[in-house]
């Protein structure tokens, strides 16, 4: 999402780049409503989630930023069409362990799950920006991208928030994910999944390999892609691959937090103070 949707400082500080859908969105799919996440996906929470912004907090932060910009613009005698930011529940680990939902496989194969909420927010932002006068745009965004009411709003929301290593959560998440793939438990279940797929006529070695199959790069999922995706999910469910891999991942994340307890306390404190500012200015 573009910078102006939510506070830039908050995104840099707190939002780890989680694994989203099965593949990157190429923009070719209609913004239809995707299937509700399965019960297994709903249960996927990880220790590092506590150091990130959830969807409700992100929406509240965006609301606070809008109100601060509006007040700043009003002091200059200018109007600011405030955008609504409602909280949409998200599932950040939906694709972390590969395609894992029957309904998603049947509809999209390995193509990206549509994100209508983001598309709607971006459309509203574009429509608003297109209607701004030159004076409004300069006052809101500045001429250098670092001044203007938006930058001032970011500074207000970051007031008294301690400086922390913004890469810490992302790096710990990535490291745990990669290490978890090579744990004995994960390797055992990967082998079971591989055997299951082989019986169904697929020669993939790793559970993430089907996502990257070049045969699926077209604009729409093919019949073969859908069939492969359904077999993939069936084998994951039969072997309980996602649950086993998730457990290994979560264990390693717990250990990472313990090993760097002081640094994670700093991130937790920064998140706490940032959200205090957000709540104060979102009323």
N, C-alpha and C positions, 0 to 999 in steps of 0.2 A: 504494500500500500504506500502511496506517496506520502511525503513528509507532512503535509498539512492536515492529514486526517487525524493524527494524534500527536501529542507533544514529542518533539524530536528527542529531547533530553530523556524522557521516560523510555523511549524505544531503545536508545543507546544503552541506558543504564540497566534496564530490567527485562526486556523482552528477548529471551533466548530464541535462537532460530531452530524451532522444533521441526520434526519431520511431519509434513502435512499429508496430502493425498498421495496416491501411488506414483504419480509423475507430475512434472511441471505443467502448468496450465498454458496451452498454446493459444488460447483466445478463440478457438474455433467452435466451442460448445455453447449451446444456448444456456442462459442462466436459469435452468429449471431447478426445482427443489430436490435436493439429493435425498436418498433414503435416510431415515433416522439411524443413528449408530446402533450397532448390535449391543447386546448386554455385555459381551466380552470387551468391546471397545470402551464402553462406558466405565468399565472397571479399571482401565489403564491409567492409574495415577503413579507418579514417580516422585522420589524425595526432592529432586531439584525444582519441582513445581512450586514449592513454597518460597522460592527466591525470584519468581517471575510474576508478571501481572496476569491475572485471569481476565476473562472477557468482560466481566462486570466492572472490574477496576479500570480496565483500558477505556471502556465507554465513559466511566465517570471522569477519567482524566481528560478525555476529549471534550466533555461538557465543560469542565473547569477552564480549559484553554479557550473555548469559544466565548465564555462569559467574560474572561479577562480581556480578550481581544475587543469584544464589544464595548466594554467600559473604556478601554484605551482609545478606541475610535471615537466614542461619544465625547471625550474630553477635547477632541480636535474638531468637533462639530460634524462628524461623519457617521453615517449609518453603517451597520454591519449586519448583514442577513445571517443570523445565527442558525447553524445547521443542527438538526436533532441527532443525537448519538444514543440510540437504544442499545441495550446489552443483548447480544445474541450469543447463546451458549456455543462454545467451540470445543473441539476434541483434538487437542494438539498432537496426540500420539496416534492418531487414526491410521497413519501409514508408516509409523516408525518401524514396524516389524514386517513390512510388506503388506500386500493385499490380503485382507483377512475376513471380509464380509461377503456373504453369498449374494445379498441384494445389490451390492456395489459391483461385484464381478459380473452379474447378469446384465446390468444396465450399461456399465462403462468399460468393462474389461480392465485394462491397465491405464486407460486415459484418466485425466485429472477429474476429481469430483468437483462439480461446479460450486462456486462460492457466490451466491446471489447477493448476500449481505454486503460483501466487499465491492461488488460491481455497482450496487445501488449507491453506496457511499461515494465511490469515485465519480459516478455520474452526477450526483448532487454537487460535489465539489467543483467539477468542471463547469456545470451550469452556473454556479454562483460566481466563479472566477471570471467567466465570460461576460457577466453583466456588471462587473466592477468598473468604475471609472478609473482613469489613470491616477487621480488623486487618492482614491480609496485603495488601489492596489499598492501604491507606494507607501501609504501610511500603514497598511497591514503587513506587508512583506519586506519593506525597505528596498533599497536599490542594490544592496550587496548580499542579500540573503541572510544577513546576520543582525540587521536592525529592523525597525518597525514593530508593530504591536504584537505580532506573533512571537518574535524573539524576546520581547519583554515579558510576555505571558510565560514563556518557557523559563525565564530567569526567576519569575515569582514562584513557579511551581517547584523549582529546584532550590529555593532559599533554605539555607541551613541543612541541606542534604549533603552528607559527607561524600567526598570523592572516593570512589571505589574502582576496582578493576572491572570494567564493563565486559571483559571477555571471559571472566572466571566461570560463569554459569554455562556458557556455550562450550567452553573448552572441556569442562568436567563432564558435560552431557555427551559430547562427542567421544571423549576418551572411554567413558563407561560403555557406551554403545559398541565401540569397536572391540574393546576387551571382552565384552559379554559374548560376542560371536564365537570366541575361541575357548570359552569355558567348556569343561567336559560335558556338562548337562546340555548346553546348546549344541555342541557337536554331535552328541548322541541323537538328539531329536532332529537335527538337520539330516542325519543319515536316514532316519525313519521317513522323513518327508521325501527325500530323494528317491528312496525305494518305492514309495507310494506313487510318486509322479512317474517313475519309470514304468510301472505296471500300466499306467494310463497312456503311455506312448510319448513321454516327455523326457528329454535328456539333460535337464538342468542340474547343476551341481550345488548351487546355493539358493536359498529361498528368495534372495533379492534379484537373482538373475532374470526371472521372467519379466520383471518391470522394465529391464533395459533391453529387451529383445528388439532389434531393429525392425522386425516385421510389424511392430505395433506403432510405428511413427506416423501413420496417416492421420487425416483429420477426424475420422470416425472409427470406432472399434469394428473390426471385422468379425465374421462368424468364427474363424479359427481363434482369434484373440479371446472372444467371449468364452469359448469352450475351454481354452487353456486356463483362463482365469478361474472358471468354476471348478476345474480339476484342482488347481492350486489351493483354493480356499478349502475344498473338501479334504485335501491331504493335510492342510494345516490344522483343521478342526479334528481330524482323526488322530493326529499325533500330539495334539495339544501344544503345538510349536510356539504359538504366541505366548501362552501362559508360562512356559518354561523359559523362553528367551527373556520375557519381561522380568521374571524373578531374578535371573542372573544380572540383568541390567540394573534393577533396583538395588540389589545387594552392593554392586560396585559404586553406585551413586551414594549410598549410605556411607561407604568407606571413604569416598572422596571428600565428603562433607566432614567426616571425622578427622581425616588427615589434614585438612586445611580449616579447622574449626574457627580460628581467629578471622580469617579472610571472609568466611561465609557469614560470621556474625556481623561483620561490617556491611556486607551486602544486605543482610536482613534489616539492619538498622537504617540503611539508606532507603530501602523500600518502605519501611514504616514511616519515616519522616516525609517521604515524598507523598504517600497516600494521605497523611495528615494534611498536607498542603492542598492536595486535590479535594478532599472533603470540605475543607474550609472555603474553597473558592468555587465549588460546584453548586452551592445553594442558590 
